């Protein structure tokens, strides 16, 4: 049974960078269709999802801090 698992993992298609970004973005918005979810789970590994999620979270926080900083800077004028 171990050989069957190795063969299925080797033949598993890997997700492209765009597919990973798209899946993480839809997940952050909380909008995802069942078909898309099934496709993502078949192609995206846990490691890819975690790394993309962390990067997406950092980008979101930095962009929000930038927007708030700009609003505070120019709202006083």
C-alpha positions as a Markdown table, in Angstrom:
| # | Residue | x | y | z |
|---|---|---|---|---|
| 1 | Unk | 0.0 | 0.0 | 0.0 |
| 2 | Unk | 2.9 | 2.3 | 0.6 |
| 3 | Unk | 4.0 | 2.0 | -3.1 |
| 4 | Unk | 0.5 | 2.9 | -4.2 |
| 5 | Unk | 0.6 | 6.1 | -2.1 |
| 6 | Unk | 4.0 | 7.1 | -3.5 |
| 7 | Unk | 2.8 | 6.5 | -7.1 |
| 8 | Unk | -0.4 | 8.6 | -6.5 |
| 9 | Unk | 1.7 | 11.4 | -5.0 |
| 10 | Unk | 4.1 | 11.4 | -7.9 |
| 11 | Unk | 1.3 | 11.5 | -10.6 |
| 12 | Unk | -0.5 | 14.3 | -8.7 |
| 13 | Unk | -0.5 | 17.5 | -10.7 |
| 14 | Unk | 1.1 | 20.4 | -9.0 |
| 15 | Unk | -0.6 | 23.8 | -8.9 |
| 16 | Unk | 0.8 | 26.8 | -10.7 |
| 17 | Unk | 1.6 | 30.0 | -8.8 |
| 18 | Unk | -1.4 | 31.7 | -10.3 |
| 19 | Unk | -3.7 | 28.8 | -9.0 |
| 20 | Unk | -2.3 | 29.1 | -5.6 |
| 21 | Unk | -2.7 | 32.9 | -5.4 |
| 22 | Unk | -6.2 | 32.6 | -6.7 |
| 23 | Unk | -7.2 | 29.9 | -4.2 |
| 24 | Unk | -5.7 | 31.8 | -1.3 |
| 25 | Unk | -7.4 | 35.1 | -2.4 |
| 26 | Unk | -10.8 | 33.4 | -2.7 |
| 27 | Unk | -10.3 | 31.8 | 0.7 |
| 28 | Unk | -9.5 | 35.1 | 2.3 |
| 29 | Unk | -12.7 | 36.6 | 0.9 |
| 30 | Unk | -14.6 | 33.6 | 2.1 |
| 31 | Unk | -16.2 | 32.9 | -1.3 |
| 32 | Unk | -15.5 | 29.6 | -2.9 |
| 33 | Unk | -17.5 | 27.1 | -5.0 |
| 34 | Unk | -17.4 | 23.4 | -4.2 |
| 35 | Unk | -15.9 | 22.5 | -7.6 |
| 36 | Unk | -13.1 | 25.0 | -7.2 |
| 37 | Unk | -12.4 | 23.8 | -3.7 |
| 38 | Unk | -12.1 | 20.2 | -4.9 |
| 39 | Unk | -9.8 | 21.2 | -7.7 |
| 40 | Unk | -7.6 | 23.2 | -5.3 |
| 41 | Unk | -7.4 | 20.4 | -2.7 |
| 42 | Unk | -6.3 | 18.0 | -5.5 |
| 43 | Unk | -3.5 | 20.2 | -6.7 |
| 44 | Unk | -2.3 | 22.5 | -3.9 |
| 45 | Unk | -0.2 | 21.0 | -1.1 |
| 46 | Unk | -0.5 | 22.1 | 2.5 |
| 47 | Unk | 3.0 | 23.7 | 2.4 |
| 48 | Unk | 2.0 | 25.8 | -0.6 |
| 49 | Unk | -1.2 | 26.9 | 1.0 |
| 50 | Unk | 0.4 | 27.9 | 4.3 |
| 51 | Unk | 3.2 | 29.9 | 2.6 |
| 52 | Unk | 0.9 | 31.6 | 0.2 |
| 53 | Unk | -1.5 | 32.4 | 3.1 |
| 54 | Unk | 1.3 | 33.9 | 5.2 |
| 55 | Unk | 2.5 | 36.0 | 2.3 |
| 56 | Unk | -1.0 | 37.1 | 1.5 |
| 57 | Unk | -1.6 | 38.1 | 5.1 |
| 58 | Unk | 1.5 | 40.1 | 5.3 |
| 59 | Unk | 0.7 | 41.9 | 2.0 |
| 60 | Unk | -2.8 | 42.7 | 3.4 |
| 61 | Unk | -1.6 | 44.0 | 6.7 |
| 62 | Unk | 1.1 | 46.2 | 5.0 |
| 63 | Unk | -1.4 | 47.6 | 2.5 |
| 64 | Unk | -3.9 | 48.4 | 5.3 |
| 65 | Unk | -1.2 | 50.1 | 7.4 |
| 66 | Unk | -0.2 | 52.1 | 4.3 |
| 67 | Unk | -3.7 | 53.2 | 3.6 |
| 68 | Unk | -4.4 | 54.2 | 7.2 |
| 69 | Unk | -1.1 | 56.1 | 7.3 |
| 70 | Unk | -1.9 | 58.0 | 4.2 |
| 71 | Unk | -5.4 | 58.9 | 5.4 |
| 72 | Unk | -4.1 | 60.2 | 8.7 |
| 73 | Unk | -1.3 | 62.1 | 7.0 |
| 74 | Unk | -3.6 | 63.9 | 4.5 |
| 75 | Unk | -6.8 | 64.1 | 6.6 |
| 76 | Unk | -5.3 | 66.8 | 8.9 |
| 77 | Unk | -4.7 | 69.2 | 6.1 |
